Amino acid sequence: MPEVLSQSQIDALLSAARNGEMDIASDNAKSEEKIYPKYDFYSPKKFTKDRLKMISSIFESYVRILSSRLSALLHIACELEVNSVEEQRYFEFSNALSERDVLTLVKNSLDDMPDKDPVLLHITTNLMLSMIDRMLGGSGDVEGEAGSNYQYTDIELRLYTDFMGNLIEGLSSAWKNYINIDFGFQRVEVNPTLVQLISLEETVVIVDLTVRTPVSNGQISVCLPGPLLSDIFSQMNRETASMRQSNPHDTEEIMDYLRGSELEITAEFQHTTLQMSDILHLHVGDVICLDQPKDSKVFLKIGGKRWFDGKMGIYQKNKAVRIDKTYVLPELENQDKGEKQ
């Protein structure tokens, strides 16, 4: 939100301009210099830069959803982008509002927790009137028709309410990649300066979205209360910690899937070496000598590795292998090394 001057500051500037005390050249030079924001050490920041980047990423998803919704609703191309994400005190947001502004209150529910302070949405008057004009079949070009003292009519407020309901529907979808939280339309407040919606000293995060259409430009400001964000980040930390812990139920579920999987088992009696000429002269009925007694053990291999030893036999009139020995992992590794040598 832009910095709002007090009435005494405005009077001082007007008086200096009339008396010729203002140096316009020096003011232009100062405006070209890079301005660094002041840090209040008495009121340190509550949210880290990583948290603010995460909120910016969430609203990047929101503007993509909102862009398609507005384009379909207004039948005009709409471009949206996240302009800024800043942590402020609520009075800085409240002081930038006038008596004629309209605020939208958005209720929120986080896992059946009672509602905290509402999320606040504000749309600049020119942009809102342009969109209302488009919904009523007009061109949307209302430049110069709405001043700072414009007051919405009852019909416009009704359209304002329906329009904000469409905007809020996409807010939950933007957060679902991080946390499940439901947002819903609560009401519109036509004179926010007379209603103390949030404590003036409460920490909030202000997200400014820039909206551009062929006929109008404006901003949508979203005020996220600090307690709500603190609850969201705390729950996200708890869920992350629980995901890192091993869950015995997950182990059993994985084993159930493995028990139902199919593997190829090979029963190997013995190795032998033949010359190519001998293989070419083999015929049905020929016998290959393995130099191995018939009662010798049979190797059972799974995935090319020896897992079991057994003996050949008959089970229910079928040839079978009875398992006599099971190898553990170190023995398998030693066997592989011995075979390679």
C-alpha positions, 0 to 999 in steps of 0.5 A: 500500500502507498504511504499516506500523508497526514493532513499537516504534512499535506498543508506543509507541502502546499504552503512550501509550493506556494512560497517557492520554497520547494526545490523541484530539481533536488526533489527529482534527484532524490526521487531517482536515488534508490530508496531503502525501506526503514527497519523498525527494531522496536517491532521486528519482523514476524515472518521470514523472507522464506515465508513471504516467498511462499505466500508470493508463490501461492498468490502466483497460482491464485493470479493464474486462476483469477486471470481465467475467471475474470477473462471468462466473466468479463469477456475481455483479456485480463492480465494479473501479476503479483506486485508486492508481498509485504509485512506491515502493521494493520494501521498502515493498511487501514490508513490508506482506506477512505470512508467511501472504500468497500472492503470484502471480509473473507471467513476462513476455517483451518481444520475445524478451528474457530474463525480467526480475524477475517482476510480482507480484500480491497479493489480500487474503485475505478477497476471495480466500476469498470468490471461492473460496467462490463458485467452489465454489457458496457464497454468498461471504459469509466475513466474519469467517472469515479473520483475518490468520493464515489459512493456505490449504489445498492445495485452496484453493491449487489453486483460487487457482492456476487463478483467477490464471491467468484473471486474468493472461490479460487483462493482455496485452490491456490493454497491446497498445494501447501495446506487444506484451508477453506475460504468463504465470502462473509460480507462487504463493509461499506465504511471500513474506517468506522469498524475495527476489523483487526487490531491496529497494531496487529501484524499483517501481510499485504499482497498487492495484485496488479490487474490490467485490461484493455480499458482499465487498470487497478489493484487488488489488495489482500490483507492476511492477518498475522494470527491466521498465518501463524496457525497455518505455518505451525500446522505446516511444520507439524505435518512436515515433522510427522511425515519425517517420522516412520509410520509402522502402518506404512511399513505393513502396507508396503509389505502387503504390496510386496507379498502380492508381487510376482518374481521369477524363481530359477532352480539351477542344478549345476553348471557345465561347459560345452564346445560349440561343435558339441552344441550343434550336434545335440539331438533329442534324447542326448544326455549331457554329463554334469559330473554331479550326483543326482541327490546334490543340492539345487540352487534357487535364484531370485533376480539372478542371486542365490537365495535358497538351497534345496533338493530335487523331489516329487510333490503331488506327482510334480517335480519340486524343490525342497528348501533346506537353507536360506541365505542372508544378505552377507552370505549372498554378497560373499557368494557373488564375490566367489562366483566372480573370482 
